[in-house]
Amino acid sequence: MKLQQIRAFCAVVDHDMSVSRAARALHTTQSAVSKQVGQLEDSLGVALLIRAKSRILGLTDVGRQVLQCMRGILAATDDISLIVADHRREAGGRLAIATTHTHARYALQDIVPGFTRRHPGVGLHLVQATPSEIADLVATGEVDLGLSTTPQILPPSLATIPCYKLKHVLIGERGHPVFEASPLTLEAIARHPLITYSEQHAIGRRVNEAFAAAGLSPKIAMRGTDVEIMKSYAATGVGLAVIPLIAYSRTRDRKLDARPVDHLFPTSIVYALARRGAYWPRHLYEFVGKLAPDLTPAAIEEALLSTEPPA
């Protein structure tokens, strides 16, 4: 196997089985991509792709199994480049971070501008995804770091580094009667329709679990993954919503009222997800250190080696 062949195979998969799009991404020709993939299959002695005449329909069973290993090989070659550049004190290349809309919009907005000024040679890529998608992107080496609450399924190849806690508030349209309740209880909230995160998000799961533990079944008006959309619909009276405190501003969200609800729902921990054994250049330690100032490089390395699942 050759790296060019592996890169061509992964590019075809990443571009919806389109050889032409893979060729454009790799800055080469369609015939070159087809040849490299064919040579890879010949060297392995198995078909990796399902073909019908001139079309590629998908992956074979063995193709699906080897894809993640091949992504790991490409990620390892990127690590080698980082090690050499770091040794030469050349802060360059790419830093790809997968995160949710909430963290990209609110947690990173004060960190990214300063980072890009300090490291103009590093191309920063932000990929927005759900927690489960974030874990997969990190595990396959498609991004360098994930930032989210814990996904429902955490691949064993990933380490979790606790960065910060998310406090929550209940939001609703101005003048909503729930905000007159004193004290604010789960029973008072459950009398009204709710806008909630999907089960893919830890906040959505914890809200559901809190109501279930209290024997309550609130009416779910809608589920979402984008906090801005949830706020927009809450402001029109569609329902109440529990969102991270960092996403609410009294001056900016003037059509909304809000009340703290951390006495009703547990706070969520936001983790940096990283591949175990991956090389960390100095600028990556710096980036995570800005997210969690109390984290030292030694603490990060300890978390990378830990096999304990997050709480």
C-alpha positions, -999 to +999 in steps of 0.1 A: +000+000+000+011+036-007-001+067+010-013+082-023-035+052-028-050+054+007-055+091+003-073+086-030-096+059-015-105+081+015-111+111-008-136+091-029-155+081+003-154+116+017-169+130-016-200+107-017-183+081-039-176+107-066-142+102-084-145+135-101-150+155-069-122+135-052-099+143-080-106+180-077-100+179-039-067+161-045-057+184-074-053+155-098-072+137-126-101+113-124-080+086-141-053+090-116-077+086-087-093+056-103-059+041-109-047+046-073-078+031-058-076+001-082-039-004-073-049-003-036-075-030-041-050-051-061-024-049-034-049-060-008-065-086-030-101-075-022-126-051-035-132-020-013-159-004-034-191-017-048-193-008-085-220-009-111-206-002-146-190+033-143-207+042-110-195+036-074-224+026-052-208+023-018-183+004+004-180-034+006-180-050+040-142-051+041-140-016+027-160-003+057-138-022+081-105-009+068-117+027+062-111+038+098-077+022+099-067+040+067-079+073+082-057+066+112-028+060+089-034+095+073-038+111+107-005+095+118+013+110+088-001+144+097+013+139+133+047+133+118+046+166+100+035+183+132+064+168+152+089+180+126+074+215+124+072+218+162+108+207+165+117+235+140+095+259+159+074+264+128+038+269+138+021+261+105-004+237+090-040+232+100-058+230+133-093+215+127-118+216+156-152+200+155-178+215+179-214+224+182-230+257+172-232+268+208-195+265+216-184+279+182-206+309+187-201+316+224-172+297+240-147+303+212-156+338+201-130+354+225-104+327+219-102+323+181-093+359+172-063+360+195-051+326+184-052+335+147-032+366+154-005+347+174-003+319+149-009+334+114+007+303+098-019+279+113-051+275+093-080+272+118-109+251+106-142+250+127-165+221+118-200+223+133-216+189+142-235+170+168-217+154+198-218+119+182-205+133+148-178+152+167-166+120+183-164+102+150-146+130+133-119+130+160-116+092+161-110+090+123-085+118+124-106+141+102-102+168+129-076+173+155-099+182+184-135+179+194-153+202+219-186+191+233-205+174+261-200+137+262-216+119+232-239+089+238-212+065+226-176+074+231-151+056+209-124+038+231-097+055+210-107+089+224-096+107+256-118+133+273-102+164+288-126+184+311-126+221+301-155+240+317-190+236+331-222+247+315-248+263+337-283+264+324-313+288+323-349+284+314-360+308+287-395+318+275-413+347+259-414+379+279-442+378+305-446+340+305-465+329+336-439+303+346-415+330+356-439+341+383-435+307+401-416+309+434-398+287+438-394+275+402-401+237+401-401+209+376-439+207+381-444+243+372-423+239+341-440+207+330-474+224+328-461+242+296-449+230+262-411+226+260-385+231+233-356+208+240-324+195+226-323+161+209-311+130+228-277+134+210-270+163+233-262+158+270-284+187+280-314+171+262-308+138+280-304+154+314-335+174+311-355+143+301-340+123+329-349+150+355-385+150+345-387+112+343-372+109+378-399+133+391-426+112+374-434+140+350-441+138+312-440+174+298-453+180+263-425+184+238-434+211+213-402+206+193-366+193+194-336+211+180-298+212+180-293+249+172-296+272+203-304+302+182-334+285+166-345+273+200-343+309+213-362+323+183-391+299+187-392+304+225-395+341+219-427+335+198-444+315+225-439+280+210-425+267+243-400+270+271-364+259+266-335+250+289-303+263+273-267+270+283-263+303+302-235+314+279-260+315+250-283+340+268-279+377+270-304+400+287-295+429+264-293+409+232-323+386+238-348+413+247-378+392+237-369+365+263-371+361+300-348+337+318-344+320+352-315+299+365-324+262+367-292+246+380-311+235+411-334+214+388-310+201+362-273+191+367-246+212+351-229+197+320-192+194+316-177+204+282-148+182+272-120+184+246-120+151+228-087+139+214-072+108+199-050+088+224-014+088+213-018+117+188+010+143+188+001+177+203+020+206+189+026+236+212-002+257+197-028+229+205-018+229+242-021+267+241-056+266+225-069+241+251-052+262+278-072+292+268-104+272+271-095+259+305-068+282+322-064+258+351-053+230+328-015+225+327+003+205+300+009+178+326-029+176+334-037+174+297-012+145+292-026+127+322-061+130+308-049+117+274-035+086+292-066+080+314-089+051+307-116+063+330-149+073+313-162+108+319-188+113+346 
